[in-house]
Amino acid sequence: MISQKISQLVNEQVGHEFAAFIQYVAVSAYFESLALPKLARYFAKQAEEEKVHALKFIKFLNDTDQAVAIPPIPQPACAFKSVEDAIQLAYEQEVRVTKQIEAIYNQAASESDRITQNFLQWFLAEQLEEVSSMDTLLKITRRAGDNLFRIEDYVAREGHPEEAIAG
């Protein structure tokens, strides 16, 4: 149903998603260590979302009768110079993941692989939301300066993007 090239790219994406999961766990732990519970919870939820994304890609491989080959996961960054640096890393990660998913989509388009293109539509919409949310959080963080309570207040007030949509 899908080519070996698409299968390879999707397996690589599984690794990227698990790497994002672990990175967000590390960011959450960093915020917990700073006694910033709202940010810690926000990034713990982000971590869970990334894990779910990885599992969706694995299911897609299984559904298309492809072998699952999870690549090695790089070690996450665990120490940050500042809250802004941790959120900047998260923003850059979301941009990078978006480009990775776009690359799979573009390969599928070049192969006229409508099954993979259709599957990836949800991820592309999700990534738009993720990049936008992280960009907003980064801008709020920059405006807050050294007043970390302003960031906590923002996260407490605005919640997690999915909660706002569901609620």
Secondary structure, DSSP 8 states (H G I E B T S, - for coil): ---HHHHHHHHHHHHHHHHHHHHHHHHHHHHHHTT-HHHHHHHHHHHHHHHHHHHHHHHHHHHTT---------------SSHHHHHHHHHHHHHHHHHHHHHHHHHHHHTT-HHHHHHHHHHHHHHHHHHHHHHHHHHHHHHHTT-HHHHHHHHHHH--HHHHHH-
